[in-house]
Structures are given as structure tokens and as C-alpha cells.
Amino acid sequence: MTLLVGFVIALLYSTNSSAQCAMCRAVLETEEGGVKAEAVNDGIVYLMAFPYILVAIIGYVIYKSRKPKAT
């Protein structure tokens, strides 16, 4: 129960951060219109999606391999 409460608190706790490399920040701040900024954000989301997809596929394969086969 303590682990569950700690997990919920960790999920709900958030802090503000501004993590960005100096080169990206300089390019994105000087660019007009925000086209490059949108492209960088899309790239981040694209790269972030693959680990979740891989974990989901691996979890599905493990689930299917452990599930007893119906006869």
C-alpha cells in the first residue's frame, strides 16, 4: 500500500524545467514564425514514441507467450 501511495504522489508531483541545449535554444529563439520550433517539437514527440511502442510490443509478446493455449 505504501508503494502505491508513493507511486501516485510521484506521478502527481511536477516541477518546472527548461532543459534544452544551448545550440537549439539559440536557433529557435532567433527564428521568426516558429516553423523550426514546431519541427523540433514534432521530432521530440516522434523520438519519444518509439520506446513506448517497443515496450508495448514486448509486453504483448510476453502476454501471449504466457497465456495458456485453449484446446
N, C-alpha and C positions, 0 to 999 in steps of 0.2 A: 504494500500500500504506500509506503514511504517513497519507493522508487517511482510509482505512478504520479504521486503528487509532485515530486521533484521534476519529472519529465514535463508535466503540464506547466509548471512555473517556468521552466526553461523555454518552452515554446512561446509563452505569453510575454516573456521579458524581451525587450528590444532596446537597442542603443542606436543612436545616430552615428553613422560613419561616412567618411568620404574617401574611399580608397580608389585611387586612380593614379596611374603612373604619370610622371611629370610631362612626358612627351605627348601622351594622349590628351592630357588636360590643356596643354598649350595649343595643340591643333584644334581642339573642339571649342576653345574659348575665342579663338581668332576667326573662326569660320562663320560666315553670315548665312542665315536661312535655316540652319540646323539639320541640313541633309546628312552631313558626316556624322553628327551626333546620333541621329536616328539609325544610321548604318552600324555604328559601333554598338549601340544598344541591341539591335537585332542580332548582331554577331555574338554578343554575350549570351543572349537567350538561346540561340542556336547551339552554342557550345555547352550550355548548361543542361540542355535537354537530353543529350546522349547518355550521360551516366545514369539518369533515371530510367531511360528506355532499356539500357543494358541490365540494370538491376531487376526491372520488371520481367524481362525475358528470362533471366536466370532463375528468378523466383517461380515463374510459371513452369519452367522445365523441371525444377526440383519438386514442385507440387504434383505435376503429372507423373513423375517417376516414383513418388512415394504413395500415390493413390492406388489402392488395391483394384486390380482389374476385375470387372464384372464377368461372371461366367454364365 
